[in-house]
Amino acid sequence: MVKTKRFVTVKRFEGEPKPSDLKLVEEELPPLKEGEFLCKALWMSVDPYMRAYAPRFPLGMTMMGSQVAEIIDSKNPEFKVGQHVVGHFGWQTISISDGNATTLTGHDKPYIIPDFEGLPISLALGVLGMPGNTAYFGLLELCQPKAGETVVVTGAAGAVGSLVGQIARIRGCRVIGFAGSDEKCRWLKEDLKFDSAFNYKKVTVAQALEEAAPDGVDCYFDNVGGETSSEIIRRMNTFGRIAVCGSISSYNATNIPTATALQMPFVSKQLKMEGFLVSRWVGRWNEGILHNLKWIKEGKLKYRETITEGFERMPDAFISMLSGKNIGKAVVKV
Ligand SMILES: NC(=O)c1ccc[n+]([C@@H]2O[C@H](COP(=O)([O-])OP(=O)(O)OC[C@H]3O[C@@H](n4cnc5c(N)ncnc54)[C@H](OP(=O)(O)O)[C@@H]3O)[C@@H](O)[C@H]2O)c1
């Protein structure tokens, strides 16, 4: 018999999640049936959507999430022992899968990791996986940035934001990032070559954009929502484009957040704003991964991971990421 450990929810998150909202349980797994495979988690992801979606699911459920796992037994010819797979198996050390999607969306079928040409497989949870594709498709498809334009990104030092800014630079844009610490802003400017980066905890959007974008903003990649986003959108140029990726400033909120109304700039500047889920591009998944891989190999795209060691520390890694302790992608080494 094979044993697995998993985190289940025992209390609804109220405001910031607490370790006591989750419980670690151990149990035996049944034998594999025809068509199934068994895999062992190597790397686990912690992502903001886990906080945003948690209220929709019943208590007692395994915490949702994706992982990089090694196949250790298989009765499914498409998934062979020794291969590495990305799967939405939840916060669980050993999982059984039949190769089908695990959620109702149907967009999260396990897949064998493509050849990363020597790069670490943990990147399948970051730049060469869901966050990388979020940046790639969200920016290029919805904002359609052109050379010489000014692009603003919030959550700029995180998994998605740090890539958005660099892809905009690759496209020849001027890039302004907002992030939550001086250290993050230094990294964005010195290592990732953002044109400007501002610590939103110290500088207002008005001050920052007066200095860095006196001629206005053409594209805005919104990771945070709230008043920060309203302030940025009010400074957009005619025919500006806004990709709404997330609203992390409100994920822990207990009341529905309010922000300055934006109908006036939308009309007068003829702005276009579109929300998206990266699953929209599930049919082009490898295109995004391979583009980002090529840019890494060419030295044009840099990545960074904040690694927490130990499956038992999943809740700490999750809470730390939500409070901004990560730079780049937050992952857990099991
Ligand atoms: N639409 C999609 O398909 C899709 C896919 C992936 C991610 N997303 C969204 O993209 C955004 C970024 O995700 P990620 O995976 O790249 O996470 P991340 O940026 O790596 O980590 C979350 C970051 O959010 C920032 N943050 C926390 N509270 C904040 C607040 N009140 N105001 C502003 N920033 C705050 C923190 O950085 P600071 O130090 O800067 O505060 C923290 O490091 C999230 O909104 C997420 O939901 C959407």
The ligand as an SDF file (V2000), in Angstrom:
LIG
                    3D

 48 52  0  0  0  0  0  0  0  0999 V2000
   -6.0150   35.5220  -15.2770 N   0  0  0  0  0  0  0  0  0  0  0  0
   -5.2570   34.4480  -15.1550 C   0  0  0  0  0  0  0  0  0  0  0  0
   -5.4030   33.4520  -15.8650 O   0  0  0  0  0  0  0  0  0  0  0  0
   -4.1720   34.4780  -14.1160 C   0  0  0  0  0  0  0  0  0  0  0  0
   -3.1550   33.5040  -14.0930 C   0  0  0  0  0  0  0  0  0  0  0  0
   -2.1250   33.6250  -13.1350 C   0  0  0  0  0  0  0  0  0  0  0  0
   -2.1390   34.6750  -12.2180 C   0  0  0  0  0  0  0  0  0  0  0  0
   -3.1660   35.5680  -12.2660 N   0  0  0  0  0  0  0  0  0  0  0  0
   -3.1970   36.7250  -11.3570 C   0  0  0  0  0  0  0  0  0  0  0  0
   -2.0020   37.4570  -11.5640 O   0  0  0  0  0  0  0  0  0  0  0  0
   -1.6370   38.1270  -10.3660 C   0  0  0  0  0  0  0  0  0  0  0  0
   -0.1920   37.7830  -10.0100 C   0  0  0  0  0  0  0  0  0  0  0  0
   -0.0980   36.3800   -9.8020 O   0  0  0  0  0  0  0  0  0  0  0  0
    1.3270   35.6860   -9.5780 P   0  0  0  0  0  0  0  0  0  0  0  0
    1.1030   34.2340   -9.6370 O   0  0  0  0  0  0  0  0  0  0  0  0
    2.3000   36.3360  -10.4720 O   0  0  0  0  0  0  0  0  0  0  0  0
    1.6460   36.0720   -8.0540 O   0  0  0  0  0  0  0  0  0  0  0  0
    2.9140   36.8660   -7.5330 P   0  0  0  0  0  0  0  0  0  0  0  0
    2.8650   38.2370   -8.1050 O   0  0  0  0  0  0  0  0  0  0  0  0
    4.1340   36.0540   -7.7430 O   0  0  0  0  0  0  0  0  0  0  0  0
    2.6480   36.9110   -5.9560 O   0  0  0  0  0  0  0  0  0  0  0  0
    1.6440   37.6810   -5.4280 C   0  0  0  0  0  0  0  0  0  0  0  0
    2.1420   39.1280   -5.1830 C   0  0  0  0  0  0  0  0  0  0  0  0
    1.0360   39.9710   -5.0170 O   0  0  0  0  0  0  0  0  0  0  0  0
    1.4650   41.1360   -4.3770 C   0  0  0  0  0  0  0  0  0  0  0  0
    0.4280   41.6430   -3.4660 N   0  0  0  0  0  0  0  0  0  0  0  0
   -0.0760   41.0620   -2.3630 C   0  0  0  0  0  0  0  0  0  0  0  0
   -1.0200   41.8500   -1.7950 N   0  0  0  0  0  0  0  0  0  0  0  0
   -1.0670   42.9700   -2.5540 C   0  0  0  0  0  0  0  0  0  0  0  0
   -1.8370   44.1630   -2.4820 C   0  0  0  0  0  0  0  0  0  0  0  0
   -2.7240   44.3970   -1.4990 N   0  0  0  0  0  0  0  0  0  0  0  0
   -1.6280   45.1080   -3.4320 N   0  0  0  0  0  0  0  0  0  0  0  0
   -0.7470   44.8990   -4.4240 C   0  0  0  0  0  0  0  0  0  0  0  0
    0.0070   43.7910   -4.5500 N   0  0  0  0  0  0  0  0  0  0  0  0
   -0.1590   42.8360   -3.6240 C   0  0  0  0  0  0  0  0  0  0  0  0
    2.7350   40.7690   -3.6000 C   0  0  0  0  0  0  0  0  0  0  0  0
    3.8120   41.5260   -4.1350 O   0  0  0  0  0  0  0  0  0  0  0  0
    4.1400   43.0430   -3.6560 P   0  0  0  0  0  0  0  0  0  0  0  0
    5.3420   42.9530   -2.7890 O   0  0  0  0  0  0  0  0  0  0  0  0
    4.3870   43.7480   -4.9320 O   0  0  0  0  0  0  0  0  0  0  0  0
    2.9390   43.5630   -2.9110 O   0  0  0  0  0  0  0  0  0  0  0  0
    2.9300   39.3010   -3.9030 C   0  0  0  0  0  0  0  0  0  0  0  0
    4.2770   38.9570   -4.0570 O   0  0  0  0  0  0  0  0  0  0  0  0
   -2.6600   37.6910   -9.3150 C   0  0  0  0  0  0  0  0  0  0  0  0
   -3.6740   38.6650   -9.2660 O   0  0  0  0  0  0  0  0  0  0  0  0
   -3.2150   36.4000   -9.8760 C   0  0  0  0  0  0  0  0  0  0  0  0
   -4.5070   36.1120   -9.3960 O   0  0  0  0  0  0  0  0  0  0  0  0
   -4.1710   35.4780  -13.1840 C   0  0  0  0  0  0  0  0  0  0  0  0
  1  2  1  0
  2  3  2  0
  2  4  1  0
  4  5  1  0
  4 48  2  0
  5  6  2  0
  6  7  1  0
  7  8  2  0
  8  9  1  0
  8 48  1  0
  9 10  1  0
  9 46  1  0
 10 11  1  0
 11 12  1  0
 11 44  1  0
 12 13  1  0
 13 14  1  0
 14 15  2  0
 14 16  1  0
 14 17  1  0
 17 18  1  0
 18 19  2  0
 18 20  1  0
 18 21  1  0
 21 22  1  0
 22 23  1  0
 23 24  1  0
 23 42  1  0
 24 25  1  0
 25 26  1  0
 25 36  1  0
 26 27  1  0
 26 35  1  0
 27 28  2  0
 28 29  1  0
 29 30  1  0
 29 35  2  0
 30 31  1  0
 30 32  2  0
 32 33  1  0
 33 34  2  0
 34 35  1  0
 36 37  1  0
 36 42  1  0
 37 38  1  0
 38 39  2  0
 38 40  1  0
 38 41  1  0
 42 43  1  0
 44 45  1  0
 44 46  1  0
 46 47  1  0
M  CHG  2   8   1  16  -1
M  END
$$$$
